[in-house]
Amino acid sequence: MISVVACTNRQAYLPKIFENFHRQTLVKKELIIIVNSTVMEVDSVGYQILKIPEEVSLGACLNKGVRLAKYDFVTKMDDDDYYGPEYLKEVYEALVQTDADVVGKSSFYIYFKKNNELRLYNPNRENRWVVNNVPYKSAYFLSGATLAFKKKILDKVSFPNVDVGEDSGFQRLCFESGLKMYSLSKEHYTYLRYTDPLHHHSDARESLLRRESRFIVHTASIEKYVNTKK
């Protein structure tokens, strides 16, 4: 049904990739791990593992992973976020039912680990089409960690050959190519914001994330908030 591509160069976060994948209720799936390192060790039993040298960009790694996929639908998973049990099910059903070329989440939860704070980023942009008959705006952004799409669109667009901004660049290419893009619900995924500012590969600033989000709750456990539709 769907191929999951996860790219990492951090040994400590390999367990989180496996946890997120095996948590999924969708049965028919495969995991492709792109190891952007020549020194990391990965148990390849039951998974596709592709080792790529560190000097190869994240965008190029993702393109290689997508081309390995055996299913018609492909989704990314980041190595350090939370994906609830129904995440892949929602993604797969949306791709089938809407016939969108690309889906993802414009509205999504953010969890700030330093103070156990759960917030909702970009509220009220759920379950809607991204209108692409107007000039591109960053407001149309789908979370890069939630991008899913038809594998065949790589014949038309691909991830840019960069380490930062490959997700937003890919989306802009999709948008400007007239591909159909759809924003999913806010549920089943959480962007985990770690205390170390150097942890994150993206260029998102905490001040911006807070300004564009709404406080939900202080909690040590996010599952009951992000996996239940309100």
Z-matrix of the N, CA and C atoms (Angstrom, degrees):
N
C 1 1.456
C 2 1.528 1 112.58
N 3 1.372 2 116.04 1 -51.07
C 4 1.461 3 118.04 2 -175.49
C 5 1.521 4 110.40 3 -147.96
N 6 1.319 5 115.21 4 141.03
C 7 1.463 6 122.27 5 177.64
C 8 1.520 7 109.14 6 -103.79
N 9 1.322 8 116.23 7 134.05
C 10 1.460 9 122.61 8 178.84
C 11 1.522 10 108.62 9 -105.29
N 12 1.330 11 116.11 10 126.64
C 13 1.459 12 121.35 11 177.56
C 14 1.523 13 108.51 12 -112.22
N 15 1.319 14 116.37 13 122.34
C 16 1.462 15 122.01 14 177.95
C 17 1.520 16 108.63 15 -124.68
N 18 1.317 17 115.93 16 126.68
C 19 1.457 18 121.38 17 -179.26
C 20 1.528 19 108.93 18 -112.29
N 21 1.330 20 117.18 19 132.75
C 22 1.465 21 119.77 20 -178.91
C 23 1.521 22 111.37 21 -150.49
N 24 1.321 23 114.89 22 152.84
C 25 1.466 24 121.40 23 169.23
C 26 1.525 25 109.90 24 -129.21
N 27 1.363 26 115.57 25 20.98
C 28 1.461 27 121.28 26 -175.96
C 29 1.527 28 109.98 27 -122.30
N 30 1.324 29 115.63 28 107.89
C 31 1.466 30 121.19 29 -177.84
C 32 1.524 31 111.99 30 -55.94
N 33 1.327 32 116.88 31 -39.46
C 34 1.466 33 121.27 32 -174.78
C 35 1.519 34 113.03 33 -65.69
N 36 1.344 35 117.48 34 -19.29
C 37 1.462 36 119.98 35 -176.22
C 38 1.525 37 113.44 36 -101.82
N 39 1.309 38 117.41 37 2.41
C 40 1.466 39 119.42 38 174.62
C 41 1.530 40 112.30 39 -58.87
N 42 1.342 41 119.51 40 -43.18
C 43 1.473 42 118.88 41 178.61
C 44 1.518 43 113.40 42 -57.91
N 45 1.330 44 117.68 43 -34.78
C 46 1.466 45 119.96 44 -179.87
C 47 1.529 46 111.10 45 -67.29
N 48 1.323 47 117.36 46 -36.09
C 49 1.465 48 120.08 47 175.74
C 50 1.524 49 109.95 48 -59.91
N 51 1.326 50 116.17 49 -48.29
C 52 1.467 51 120.25 50 -179.53
C 53 1.533 52 111.30 51 -64.20
N 54 1.328 53 117.60 52 -41.47
C 55 1.465 54 121.36 53 179.61
C 56 1.527 55 110.91 54 -60.91
N 57 1.324 56 116.70 55 -47.39
C 58 1.462 57 120.16 56 -179.71
C 59 1.526 58 111.67 57 -62.77
N 60 1.328 59 116.23 58 -40.71
C 61 1.466 60 120.11 59 -178.85
C 62 1.525 61 111.17 60 -67.39
N 63 1.310 62 117.75 61 -48.17
C 64 1.465 63 121.12 62 -175.72
C 65 1.529 64 112.52 63 -74.41
N 66 1.303 65 117.42 64 -16.48
C 67 1.465 66 121.37 65 176.59
C 68 1.531 67 111.82 66 -71.45
N 69 1.311 68 117.95 67 -20.17
C 70 1.458 69 121.99 68 -172.50
C 71 1.530 70 112.36 69 -69.02
N 72 1.339 71 115.63 70 139.02
C 73 1.464 72 120.87 71 177.89
C 74 1.522 73 111.83 72 -80.70
N 75 1.319 74 118.04 73 -22.36
C 76 1.465 75 120.91 74 177.66
C 77 1.525 76 108.71 75 -64.34
N 78 1.311 77 116.31 76 124.45
C 79 1.466 78 120.45 77 -171.21
C 80 1.526 79 112.18 78 -81.81
N 81 1.325 80 116.71 79 -47.17
C 82 1.462 81 120.68 80 -172.52
C 83 1.532 82 109.62 81 -86.72
N 84 1.301 83 115.52 82 97.94
C 85 1.463 84 121.24 83 -175.82
C 86 1.527 85 108.84 84 -154.93
N 87 1.314 86 116.03 85 162.53
C 88 1.462 87 120.86 86 173.91
C 89 1.521 88 108.89 87 -137.07
N 90 1.326 89 115.82 88 154.15
C 91 1.461 90 121.84 89 179.13
C 92 1.525 91 109.46 90 -117.00
N 93 1.326 92 114.71 91 125.67
C 94 1.462 93 122.25 92 175.10
C 95 1.523 94 107.28 93 -116.15
N 96 1.322 95 116.47 94 118.44
C 97 1.459 96 120.70 95 179.78
C 98 1.524 97 109.10 96 -106.89
N 99 1.319 98 115.17 97 122.59
C 100 1.457 99 121.24 98 175.21
C 101 1.523 100 107.36 99 -98.21
N 102 1.313 101 116.43 100 112.05
C 103 1.463 102 121.83 101 -179.47
C 104 1.526 103 107.89 102 -94.02
N 105 1.329 104 115.18 103 105.12
C 106 1.465 105 121.42 104 -176.69
C 107 1.534 106 109.51 105 -85.73
N 108 1.330 107 114.97 106 55.89
C 109 1.464 108 121.51 107 -175.32
C 110 1.524 109 108.42 108 -165.28
N 111 1.313 110 115.84 109 146.39
C 112 1.463 111 119.91 110 177.63
C 113 1.524 112 112.13 111 -97.22
N 114 1.331 113 117.64 112 -4.84
C 115 1.469 114 120.67 113 -175.61
C 116 1.523 115 113.16 114 -110.46
N 117 1.330 116 118.41 115 -15.57
C 118 1.461 117 120.53 116 -179.22
C 119 1.522 118 111.46 117 -70.13
N 120 1.325 119 115.72 118 145.90
C 121 1.456 120 121.91 119 176.84
C 122 1.527 121 109.26 120 -109.48
N 123 1.332 122 116.68 121 131.23
C 124 1.459 123 121.67 122 -178.64
C 125 1.518 124 109.41 123 -135.85
N 126 1.336 125 116.32 124 132.66
C 127 1.462 126 121.07 125 173.76
C 128 1.521 127 108.07 126 -75.47
N 129 1.315 128 117.28 127 115.73
C 130 1.464 129 121.25 128 -172.62
C 131 1.525 130 113.80 129 -90.79
N 132 1.320 131 118.48 130 2.92
C 133 1.462 132 120.94 131 -177.31
C 134 1.532 133 110.18 132 -63.65
N 135 1.326 134 116.07 133 119.16
C 136 1.457 135 120.88 134 176.36
C 137 1.510 136 115.28 135 87.20
N 138 1.318 137 117.50 136 0.40
C 139 1.461 138 120.75 137 -177.81
C 140 1.524 139 109.71 138 -135.90
N 141 1.331 140 114.75 139 160.75
C 142 1.461 141 119.47 140 169.27
C 143 1.522 142 107.46 141 -91.41
N 144 1.304 143 117.00 142 125.19
C 145 1.458 144 121.83 143 178.90
C 146 1.522 145 108.43 144 -120.04
N 147 1.332 146 116.10 145 127.30
C 148 1.456 147 120.71 146 176.21
C 149 1.520 148 108.38 147 -123.64
N 150 1.323 149 117.06 148 118.11
C 151 1.456 150 121.68 149 177.90
C 152 1.523 151 109.50 150 -92.80
N 153 1.330 152 114.77 151 130.01
C 154 1.457 153 121.36 152 -177.57
C 155 1.529 154 108.07 153 -131.20
N 156 1.321 155 119.27 154 137.00
C 157 1.467 156 121.12 155 -178.83
C 158 1.528 157 113.18 156 -58.00
N 159 1.330 158 115.43 157 152.72
C 160 1.465 159 121.94 158 -176.12
C 161 1.521 160 113.26 159 -58.70
N 162 1.323 161 117.28 160 -29.93
C 163 1.463 162 119.54 161 -175.64
C 164 1.530 163 113.09 162 -74.05
N 165 1.327 164 117.91 163 -11.56
C 166 1.470 165 121.07 164 176.97
C 167 1.524 166 108.57 165 -77.89
N 168 1.325 167 117.30 166 134.19
C 169 1.467 168 121.55 167 -174.91
C 170 1.524 169 111.94 168 -68.61
N 171 1.336 170 115.18 169 159.24
C 172 1.459 171 120.90 170 177.44
C 173 1.522 172 110.93 171 -61.57
N 174 1.336 173 116.50 172 -40.54
C 175 1.458 174 119.40 173 178.52
C 176 1.519 175 112.28 174 -60.21
N 177 1.327 176 116.63 175 -44.00
C 178 1.468 177 120.75 176 178.67
C 179 1.523 178 111.16 177 -65.12
N 180 1.341 179 117.08 178 -37.69
C 181 1.467 180 120.82 179 177.33
C 182 1.525 181 110.97 180 -61.46
N 183 1.316 182 116.49 181 -43.57
C 184 1.465 183 120.34 182 -179.43
C 185 1.525 184 111.04 183 -64.04
N 186 1.317 185 116.81 184 -41.61
C 187 1.469 186 119.65 185 178.18
C 188 1.525 187 111.44 186 -60.09
N 189 1.324 188 116.83 187 -40.95
C 190 1.462 189 120.60 188 178.46
C 191 1.522 190 110.98 189 -64.95
N 192 1.338 191 116.08 190 -40.32
C 193 1.457 192 120.02 191 179.20
C 194 1.515 193 112.69 192 -64.32
N 195 1.320 194 116.56 193 -42.84
C 196 1.465 195 120.69 194 -179.76
C 197 1.527 196 110.53 195 -62.75
N 198 1.305 197 116.95 196 -38.93
C 199 1.472 198 119.91 197 -178.71
C 200 1.528 199 111.97 198 -68.22
N 201 1.328 200 117.22 199 -21.23
C 202 1.467 201 120.61 200 176.96
C 203 1.527 202 112.86 201 -79.72
N 204 1.328 203 117.13 202 -15.39
C 205 1.466 204 121.23 203 -172.81
C 206 1.523 205 111.68 204 -61.95
N 207 1.337 206 115.86 205 138.71
C 208 1.467 207 119.91 206 178.59
C 209 1.525 208 112.50 207 -94.38
N 210 1.332 209 116.61 208 -14.42
C 211 1.464 210 119.91 209 -179.58
C 212 1.528 211 110.95 210 -99.62
N 213 1.322 212 115.75 211 163.04
C 214 1.465 213 121.35 212 -177.32
C 215 1.522 214 112.73 213 -76.17
N 216 1.332 215 116.89 214 -20.55
C 217 1.459 216 121.79 215 178.96
C 218 1.525 217 109.26 216 -112.52
N 219 1.336 218 115.46 217 140.13
C 220 1.464 219 121.59 218 -178.12
C 221 1.521 220 108.95 219 -131.79
N 222 1.316 221 116.06 220 140.60
C 223 1.461 222 120.09 221 174.55
C 224 1.513 223 109.80 222 -134.80
N 225 1.319 224 115.40 223 150.84
C 226 1.457 225 121.64 224 174.41
C 227 1.519 226 109.54 225 -87.31
N 228 1.319 227 115.97 226 152.80
C 229 1.457 228 121.95 227 163.76
C 230 1.521 229 107.18 228 -134.92
N 231 1.318 230 117.05 229 127.92
C 232 1.455 231 119.87 230 174.19
C 233 1.525 232 109.67 231 -76.01
N 234 1.316 233 116.12 232 159.66
C 235 1.467 234 119.65 233 -174.82
C 236 1.523 235 114.07 234 -86.09
N 237 1.338 236 117.87 235 -2.47
C 238 1.462 237 118.83 236 -172.20
C 239 1.523 238 114.42 237 -134.16
N 240 1.326 239 118.26 238 13.46
C 241 1.461 240 121.89 239 179.93
C 242 1.525 241 110.82 240 -108.94
N 243 1.335 242 115.45 241 -178.72
C 244 1.470 243 120.94 242 179.33
C 245 1.523 244 109.75 243 -112.04
N 246 1.333 245 116.25 244 128.84
C 247 1.464 246 123.37 245 175.86
C 248 1.522 247 107.73 246 -121.02
N 249 1.344 248 116.25 247 117.36
C 250 1.452 249 121.09 248 -177.72
C 251 1.518 250 112.76 249 -70.98
N 252 1.340 251 117.08 250 168.23
C 253 1.471 252 122.16 251 -174.81
C 254 1.527 253 114.60 252 -57.33
N 255 1.334 254 117.65 253 -31.42
C 256 1.465 255 121.01 254 -176.28
C 257 1.527 256 112.92 255 -96.16
N 258 1.324 257 117.10 256 7.95
C 259 1.463 258 119.92 257 -174.97
C 260 1.530 259 112.50 258 -58.78
N 261 1.316 260 117.19 259 -55.67
C 262 1.471 261 119.65 260 -178.11
C 263 1.516 262 111.96 261 -64.35
N 264 1.308 263 117.09 262 -34.48
C 265 1.467 264 120.90 263 178.09
C 266 1.526 265 110.18 264 -61.13
N 267 1.329 266 116.87 265 -45.66
C 268 1.468 267 119.92 266 178.36
C 269 1.525 268 110.93 267 -62.41
N 270 1.324 269 116.61 268 -45.13
C 271 1.463 270 121.18 269 -179.28
C 272 1.525 271 111.05 270 -60.23
N 273 1.318 272 116.49 271 -49.53
C 274 1.464 273 120.70 272 -178.11
C 275 1.529 274 111.20 273 -61.97
N 276 1.320 275 116.95 274 -46.98
C 277 1.465 276 120.26 275 -178.55
C 278 1.519 277 111.48 276 -63.16
N 279 1.320 278 117.62 277 -37.30
C 280 1.465 279 120.36 278 178.90
C 281 1.524 280 111.15 279 -66.54
N 282 1.320 281 117.55 280 -43.09
C 283 1.463 282 120.48 281 178.91
C 284 1.526 283 111.40 282 -62.01
N 285 1.318 284 116.79 283 -38.99
C 286 1.467 285 120.90 284 -179.40
C 287 1.523 286 111.15 285 -74.21
N 288 1.316 287 117.16 286 -48.39
C 289 1.461 288 121.26 287 -171.88
C 290 1.527 289 113.18 288 -74.80
N 291 1.336 290 117.70 289 -34.98
C 292 1.467 291 119.76 290 -178.98
C 293 1.522 292 112.51 291 -91.27
N 294 1.333 293 116.96 292 -19.66
C 295 1.465 294 123.02 293 -172.59
C 296 1.530 295 111.19 294 59.78
N 297 1.325 296 116.57 295 27.47
C 298 1.462 297 120.73 296 175.29
C 299 1.524 298 109.67 297 -68.62
N 300 1.326 299 115.49 298 152.03
C 301 1.462 300 120.16 299 174.74
C 302 1.524 301 111.20 300 -81.73
N 303 1.331 302 115.28 301 -33.50
C 304 1.465 303 122.09 302 -177.24
C 305 1.521 304 108.54 303 -138.29
N 306 1.332 305 117.00 304 134.99
C 307 1.463 306 120.77 305 173.17
C 308 1.529 307 108.55 306 -130.81
N 309 1.324 308 115.06 307 161.30
C 310 1.460 309 121.76 308 178.39
C 311 1.510 310 108.69 309 178.97
N 312 1.305 311 116.36 310 -172.41
C 313 1.462 312 120.59 311 -176.20
C 314 1.527 313 111.02 312 -115.00
N 315 1.341 314 116.18 313 117.94
C 316 1.463 315 121.05 314 171.42
C 317 1.522 316 110.37 315 -82.13
N 318 1.333 317 116.43 316 -39.28
C 319 1.466 318 122.66 317 173.65
C 320 1.526 319 107.62 318 -98.59
N 321 1.323 320 116.10 319 128.87
C 322 1.471 321 118.62 320 179.80
C 323 1.526 322 109.81 321 -157.68
N 324 1.313 323 114.80 322 160.59
C 325 1.459 324 120.86 323 179.95
C 326 1.530 325 110.80 324 -81.82
N 327 1.336 326 114.29 325 146.28
C 328 1.463 327 122.29 326 171.58
C 329 1.522 328 107.55 327 -123.90
N 330 1.312 329 115.77 328 134.50
C 331 1.467 330 120.29 329 177.96
C 332 1.523 331 108.94 330 -118.46
N 333 1.341 332 115.38 331 114.05
C 334 1.457 333 121.40 332 178.59
C 335 1.529 334 108.54 333 -87.29
N 336 1.312 335 115.94 334 108.84
C 337 1.457 336 120.75 335 -172.55
C 338 1.530 337 113.35 336 -66.55
N 339 1.317 338 117.54 337 -29.55
C 340 1.463 339 118.77 338 -173.43
C 341 1.525 340 113.00 339 -66.85
N 342 1.331 341 117.16 340 -24.90
C 343 1.472 342 119.07 341 177.12
C 344 1.529 343 112.57 342 -132.44
N 345 1.330 344 116.99 343 19.53
C 346 1.477 345 121.70 344 177.38
C 347 1.530 346 111.95 345 52.64
N 348 1.308 347 116.32 346 44.91
C 349 1.469 348 121.68 347 -175.04
C 350 1.531 349 110.77 348 -108.21
N 351 1.314 350 115.68 349 123.14
C 352 1.463 351 121.81 350 176.85
C 353 1.515 352 108.93 351 -100.91
N 354 1.333 353 115.96 352 129.31
C 355 1.459 354 121.41 353 179.82
C 356 1.528 355 109.05 354 -131.46
N 357 1.331 356 116.35 355 159.83
C 358 1.464 357 122.05 356 176.50
C 359 1.516 358 108.61 357 -109.95
N 360 1.316 359 115.70 358 115.58
C 361 1.463 360 121.55 359 -178.49
C 362 1.526 361 110.86 360 -85.65
N 363 1.344 362 115.27 361 137.72
C 364 1.466 363 120.93 362 173.46
C 365 1.530 364 111.58 363 54.09
N 366 1.337 365 118.06 364 57.81
C 367 1.471 366 120.66 365 -176.68
C 368 1.533 367 112.23 366 -59.91
N 369 1.314 368 114.51 367 157.02
C 370 1.472 369 122.44 368 171.77
C 371 1.526 370 114.46 369 67.76
N 372 1.326 371 116.21 370 28.52
C 373 1.473 372 119.16 371 173.18
C 374 1.523 373 110.17 372 -121.85
N 375 1.318 374 115.01 373 38.70
C 376 1.464 375 121.34 374 -178.25
C 377 1.525 376 111.71 375 -96.29
N 378 1.335 377 114.51 376 153.12
C 379 1.469 378 121.94 377 168.31
C 380 1.525 379 112.03 378 49.82
N 381 1.296 380 115.70 379 55.18
C 382 1.469 381 120.33 380 -178.70
C 383 1.527 382 110.55 381 -149.96
N 384 1.309 383 114.49 382 154.58
C 385 1.462 384 120.48 383 176.51
C 386 1.521 385 110.20 384 -77.69
N 387 1.314 386 115.67 385 146.38
C 388 1.458 387 121.60 386 170.57
C 389 1.523 388 106.93 387 -86.29
N 390 1.318 389 116.20 388 115.03
C 391 1.467 390 120.98 389 -176.68
C 392 1.525 391 108.47 390 -75.80
N 393 1.331 392 116.63 391 121.28
C 394 1.467 393 118.71 392 -175.88
C 395 1.524 394 113.27 393 -117.82
N 396 1.333 395 115.84 394 28.65
C 397 1.467 396 118.70 395 173.96
C 398 1.526 397 110.64 396 -103.92
N 399 1.336 398 115.53 397 20.96
C 400 1.462 399 122.98 398 176.87
C 401 1.528 400 107.47 399 -132.58
N 402 1.345 401 118.10 400 166.75
C 403 1.469 402 119.23 401 177.89
C 404 1.530 403 111.84 402 -59.30
N 405 1.317 404 115.69 403 148.21
C 406 1.465 405 121.67 404 -177.50
C 407 1.525 406 111.07 405 -65.24
N 408 1.334 407 116.13 406 138.37
C 409 1.464 408 122.81 407 174.53
C 410 1.522 409 108.65 408 -130.87
N 411 1.333 410 116.27 409 148.64
C 412 1.461 411 119.84 410 178.51
C 413 1.521 412 111.71 411 -64.60
N 414 1.336 413 117.49 412 -19.39
C 415 1.468 414 121.17 413 178.47
C 416 1.526 415 111.61 414 -63.28
N 417 1.332 416 117.42 415 -18.46
C 418 1.463 417 120.73 416 179.89
C 419 1.532 418 111.87 417 -82.48
N 420 1.329 419 116.53 418 -0.52
C 421 1.459 420 122.41 419 -173.48
C 422 1.523 421 112.61 420 -57.92
N 423 1.322 422 116.22 421 131.20
C 424 1.462 423 123.68 422 169.45
C 425 1.527 424 107.30 423 -100.43
N 426 1.311 425 117.29 424 140.39
C 427 1.462 426 119.82 425 179.57
C 428 1.523 427 110.16 426 -53.86
N 429 1.328 428 116.45 427 125.66
C 430 1.456 429 120.32 428 -178.19
C 431 1.511 430 113.52 429 -59.58
N 432 1.329 431 116.02 430 -30.38
C 433 1.469 432 120.62 431 -179.49
C 434 1.515 433 112.69 432 -73.20
N 435 1.341 434 117.01 433 -8.26
C 436 1.467 435 121.15 434 -178.30
C 437 1.522 436 112.60 435 -116.24
N 438 1.312 437 118.51 436 10.20
C 439 1.465 438 120.61 437 -177.80
C 440 1.526 439 111.55 438 -66.85
N 441 1.315 440 115.78 439 131.75
C 442 1.463 441 122.73 440 174.24
C 443 1.522 442 107.44 441 -140.24
N 444 1.327 443 116.50 442 149.72
C 445 1.462 444 118.00 443 -172.72
C 446 1.526 445 110.71 444 -163.93
N 447 1.325 446 114.53 445 167.71
C 448 1.457 447 121.11 446 172.53
C 449 1.533 448 108.42 447 -71.62
N 450 1.308 449 116.11 448 130.78
C 451 1.461 450 119.87 449 -178.03
C 452 1.528 451 111.85 450 -56.77
N 453 1.308 452 116.51 451 -34.23
C 454 1.465 453 120.21 452 -173.74
C 455 1.525 454 113.50 453 -66.07
N 456 1.349 455 118.25 454 -16.10
C 457 1.470 456 118.03 455 -178.87
C 458 1.529 457 111.19 456 -68.74
N 459 1.348 458 117.63 457 -15.32
C 460 1.460 459 119.00 458 177.28
C 461 1.522 460 112.03 459 -67.28
N 462 1.326 461 116.91 460 -11.75
C 463 1.461 462 119.65 461 171.84
C 464 1.529 463 110.78 462 -72.45
N 465 1.345 464 115.58 463 -17.25
C 466 1.462 465 121.27 464 -175.36
C 467 1.525 466 112.43 465 -112.10
N 468 1.326 467 116.49 466 -40.20
C 469 1.466 468 121.58 467 -179.57
C 470 1.528 469 108.50 468 -135.84
N 471 1.321 470 116.43 469 160.87
C 472 1.465 471 120.58 470 176.21
C 473 1.519 472 108.86 471 -149.47
N 474 1.315 473 115.84 472 167.93
C 475 1.458 474 120.08 473 177.96
C 476 1.526 475 109.53 474 -69.50
N 477 1.329 476 117.58 475 134.16
C 478 1.468 477 120.19 476 178.34
C 479 1.529 478 111.62 477 -61.41
N 480 1.298 479 116.06 478 153.53
C 481 1.464 480 122.83 479 -176.87
C 482 1.533 481 110.75 480 -82.17
N 483 1.342 482 115.73 481 66.07
C 484 1.465 483 122.48 482 -178.11
C 485 1.527 484 109.07 483 -138.65
N 486 1.338 485 115.98 484 165.02
C 487 1.461 486 121.42 485 177.95
C 488 1.523 487 112.89 486 -97.31
N 489 1.325 488 117.34 487 -26.16
C 490 1.465 489 122.22 488 179.03
C 491 1.518 490 108.16 489 -125.35
N 492 1.324 491 116.84 490 131.60
C 493 1.456 492 120.62 491 179.51
C 494 1.511 493 114.09 492 88.01
N 495 1.337 494 117.28 493 12.05
C 496 1.470 495 119.42 494 179.25
C 497 1.521 496 111.42 495 -65.81
N 498 1.339 497 117.28 496 -33.77
C 499 1.464 498 120.95 497 -179.87
C 500 1.523 499 111.73 498 -69.45
N 501 1.332 500 115.84 499 -48.93
C 502 1.462 501 119.21 500 -179.60
C 503 1.522 502 110.78 501 -66.58
N 504 1.330 503 116.80 502 -36.19
C 505 1.460 504 119.73 503 177.00
C 506 1.515 505 112.13 504 -64.55
N 507 1.322 506 116.47 505 -41.15
C 508 1.464 507 121.77 506 177.29
C 509 1.525 508 110.47 507 -61.76
N 510 1.326 509 116.13 508 -44.95
C 511 1.466 510 119.64 509 -179.80
C 512 1.523 511 111.85 510 -63.10
N 513 1.313 512 115.95 511 -41.22
C 514 1.462 513 118.44 512 179.63
C 515 1.528 514 110.94 513 -62.94
N 516 1.321 515 116.59 514 -40.93
C 517 1.465 516 119.96 515 176.77
C 518 1.526 517 111.05 516 -61.97
N 519 1.334 518 116.42 517 -41.20
C 520 1.471 519 120.43 518 177.36
C 521 1.521 520 110.65 519 -62.29
N 522 1.329 521 115.30 520 -45.98
C 523 1.463 522 121.77 521 -179.48
C 524 1.526 523 110.64 522 -59.82
N 525 1.321 524 116.22 523 -49.39
C 526 1.461 525 120.54 524 -176.08
C 527 1.528 526 112.46 525 -73.55
N 528 1.333 527 116.65 526 -15.83
C 529 1.469 528 120.60 527 175.73
C 530 1.521 529 111.91 528 -88.61
N 531 1.330 530 116.52 529 -1.46
C 532 1.461 531 120.38 530 177.85
C 533 1.513 532 114.44 531 79.58
N 534 1.321 533 117.84 532 16.57
C 535 1.461 534 120.07 533 178.07
C 536 1.527 535 110.23 534 -71.19
N 537 1.318 536 115.79 535 148.40
C 538 1.467 537 121.01 536 -178.35
C 539 1.521 538 109.68 537 -79.31
N 540 1.357 539 116.25 538 123.86
C 541 1.458 540 122.00 539 -175.88
C 542 1.525 541 109.54 540 -123.59
N 543 1.333 542 115.44 541 137.86
C 544 1.471 543 120.58 542 -174.31
C 545 1.524 544 110.07 543 -134.75
N 546 1.337 545 115.09 544 135.96
C 547 1.461 546 121.17 545 177.66
C 548 1.523 547 110.31 546 -94.05
N 549 1.323 548 116.22 547 126.86
C 550 1.466 549 122.84 548 -178.07
C 551 1.527 550 111.08 549 -81.51
N 552 1.329 551 116.01 550 -171.98
C 553 1.460 552 121.21 551 175.38
C 554 1.527 553 109.83 552 -71.44
N 555 1.314 554 115.58 553 170.82
C 556 1.463 555 120.91 554 177.41
C 557 1.528 556 111.91 555 -81.92
N 558 1.317 557 117.11 556 -8.56
C 559 1.467 558 121.65 557 -171.02
C 560 1.535 559 113.02 558 -79.48
N 561 1.335 560 114.36 559 165.27
C 562 1.475 561 124.18 560 165.96
C 563 1.524 562 115.44 561 75.30
N 564 1.331 563 117.90 562 4.77
C 565 1.462 564 120.61 563 178.52
C 566 1.523 565 108.95 564 -147.52
N 567 1.335 566 115.96 565 144.96
C 568 1.461 567 121.04 566 174.73
C 569 1.524 568 109.95 567 -140.89
N 570 1.317 569 114.39 568 129.74
C 571 1.463 570 121.19 569 173.28
C 572 1.524 571 107.35 570 -80.06
N 573 1.324 572 117.00 571 115.14
C 574 1.459 573 121.59 572 -179.07
C 575 1.524 574 109.34 573 -89.16
N 576 1.320 575 115.09 574 120.68
C 577 1.462 576 121.28 575 -179.02
C 578 1.526 577 108.55 576 -101.00
N 579 1.316 578 116.41 577 113.06
C 580 1.456 579 121.95 578 -173.61
C 581 1.527 580 111.19 579 -86.65
N 582 1.330 581 115.62 580 161.66
C 583 1.466 582 120.68 581 -174.68
C 584 1.526 583 112.35 582 -70.54
N 585 1.317 584 117.22 583 -31.54
C 586 1.461 585 121.20 584 179.87
C 587 1.527 586 109.55 585 -81.51
N 588 1.340 587 118.34 586 114.12
C 589 1.471 588 119.90 587 -177.97
C 590 1.524 589 113.17 588 -64.03
N 591 1.338 590 117.58 589 -20.96
C 592 1.460 591 120.72 590 179.21
C 593 1.523 592 112.17 591 -81.76
N 594 1.330 593 116.46 592 -5.80
C 595 1.470 594 120.41 593 -179.29
C 596 1.521 595 111.94 594 -66.00
N 597 1.329 596 116.50 595 -36.34
C 598 1.463 597 120.70 596 -167.76
C 599 1.523 598 112.21 597 -86.99
N 600 1.337 599 114.74 598 135.92
C 601 1.458 600 121.12 599 177.85
C 602 1.528 601 111.60 600 -80.80
N 603 1.321 602 117.05 601 -25.75
C 604 1.466 603 119.91 602 -177.56
C 605 1.520 604 109.81 603 -76.03
N 606 1.333 605 115.88 604 165.97
C 607 1.460 606 120.47 605 179.43
C 608 1.524 607 111.91 606 -99.42
N 609 1.330 608 117.36 607 16.80
C 610 1.462 609 121.29 608 -179.80
C 611 1.524 610 110.10 609 -70.05
N 612 1.319 611 117.34 610 129.32
C 613 1.454 612 122.38 611 179.10
C 614 1.525 613 110.03 612 -91.83
N 615 1.330 614 115.86 613 145.22
C 616 1.461 615 119.69 614 -178.70
C 617 1.520 616 111.27 615 -62.19
N 618 1.324 617 117.77 616 -37.61
C 619 1.466 618 120.50 617 -179.62
C 620 1.526 619 110.87 618 -60.81
N 621 1.332 620 117.23 619 -40.96
C 622 1.465 621 121.15 620 178.23
C 623 1.519 622 110.60 621 -67.42
N 624 1.322 623 116.83 622 -43.72
C 625 1.466 624 120.48 623 -179.54
C 626 1.523 625 110.94 624 -59.77
N 627 1.316 626 116.41 625 -39.28
C 628 1.466 627 119.69 626 179.41
C 629 1.528 628 111.37 627 -71.83
N 630 1.307 629 116.07 628 -41.17
C 631 1.465 630 120.04 629 -178.26
C 632 1.522 631 111.85 630 -63.41
N 633 1.322 632 116.78 631 -34.16
C 634 1.458 633 121.09 632 -176.31
C 635 1.528 634 113.03 633 -96.45
N 636 1.326 635 116.86 634 13.04
C 637 1.465 636 119.86 635 -177.47
C 638 1.522 637 111.52 636 -128.83
N 639 1.327 638 115.03 637 165.80
C 640 1.467 639 122.62 638 -177.83
C 641 1.528 640 109.34 639 -118.57
N 642 1.308 641 116.29 640 134.58
C 643 1.464 642 121.01 641 179.60
C 644 1.531 643 110.36 642 -64.77
N 645 1.340 644 115.39 643 136.25
C 646 1.461 645 121.30 644 176.22
C 647 1.522 646 110.78 645 -110.09
N 648 1.345 647 116.74 646 -58.51
C 649 1.466 648 119.08 647 -174.92
C 650 1.533 649 109.50 648 -169.90
N 651 1.329 650 115.52 649 154.99
C 652 1.460 651 120.62 650 164.93
C 653 1.525 652 107.49 651 -93.21
N 654 1.318 653 116.79 652 125.87
C 655 1.460 654 120.12 653 -176.10
C 656 1.525 655 110.26 654 -156.37
N 657 1.310 656 115.83 655 149.25
C 658 1.463 657 120.65 656 174.88
C 659 1.521 658 111.53 657 -89.40
N 660 1.333 659 116.95 658 -9.96
C 661 1.466 660 121.85 659 -177.87
C 662 1.525 661 109.71 660 -137.02
N 663 1.321 662 116.93 661 117.24
C 664 1.464 663 120.79 662 -172.97
C 665 1.519 664 114.13 663 -91.58
N 666 1.323 665 117.96 664 -15.16
C 667 1.463 666 121.05 665 -166.79
C 668 1.525 667 113.55 666 -56.26
N 669 1.317 668 118.22 667 -44.64
C 670 1.461 669 119.87 668 -175.09
C 671 1.524 670 112.38 669 -69.92
N 672 1.322 671 116.71 670 -18.22
C 673 1.463 672 120.00 671 179.65
C 674 1.528 673 112.08 672 -89.02
N 675 1.317 674 117.36 673 -37.38
C 676 1.466 675 119.60 674 -172.28
C 677 1.521 676 113.64 675 -95.64
N 678 1.316 677 117.32 676 -12.37
C 679 1.466 678 120.30 677 -178.47
C 680 1.520 679 113.64 678 -104.74
N 681 1.311 680 117.70 679 1.45
C 682 1.463 681 121.63 680 -178.83
C 683 1.516 682 109.42 681 -116.17
N 684 1.317 683 116.55 682 123.27
C 685 1.460 684 119.86 683 178.76
C 686 1.517 685 109.67 684 -71.40
N 687 1.345 686 114.63 685 132.47
C 688 1.467 687 119.98 686 -178.48
C 689 1.513 688 110.69 687 -84.56
